[in-house]
Amino acid sequence: MRKKEREDKPVFITDSKSKAADEANRLAKEAGTIAIIHSEHGKIEEQNNYEK
């Protein structure tokens, strides 16, 4: 699942965490922002900065 920060509705849903992370990274790169990947418990596992 992929959500925008401070939003409840997901933007992208998949059964694979790696697919969700790939999509989050792709969208963040396009938007020039940061992709933050969380564990199922909400802990930040990965943070990728694509800011221009």
C-alpha positions in Angstrom: 0.0 0.0 0.0 1.2 3.5 -0.8 -0.3 6.6 0.8 0.5 10.3 0.6 1.6 11.9 3.9 -1.3 12.9 6.2 -3.9 11.1 4.0 -5.9 8.0 5.0 -6.7 6.7 1.5 -4.0 4.7 -0.3 -2.8 5.9 -3.7 -1.5 2.5 -4.7 -2.3 -1.0 -3.3 -0.4 -4.2 -3.9 0.3 -7.5 -2.1 4.0 -7.0 -2.4 6.0 -4.6 -0.2 8.8 -4.4 -2.9 6.3 -3.4 -5.6 4.8 -0.7 -3.3 8.3 0.6 -2.5 9.2 0.7 -6.2 6.1 2.6 -7.0 6.7 5.1 -4.1 10.2 5.7 -5.3 9.1 6.1 -8.9 6.4 8.7 -7.9 8.8 10.5 -5.5 11.4 10.7 -8.2 8.9 12.2 -10.7 7.6 14.7 -8.1 11.1 15.6 -6.8 10.2 14.7 -3.2 11.1 12.0 -0.6 9.9 8.4 -0.5 9.7 7.1 3.0 9.2 3.3 3.4 7.8 2.0 6.7 7.6 -1.4 8.3 4.3 -2.9 9.0 4.6 -1.4 12.5 5.2 2.1 11.2 8.9 2.3 11.8 10.9 4.0 9.0 13.0 1.4 7.2 14.2 3.4 4.2 14.2 7.0 3.1 15.1 8.1 -0.4 15.5 11.8 -1.3 14.7 12.8 -4.8 14.4 16.5 -4.1 15.7 18.7 -6.9 
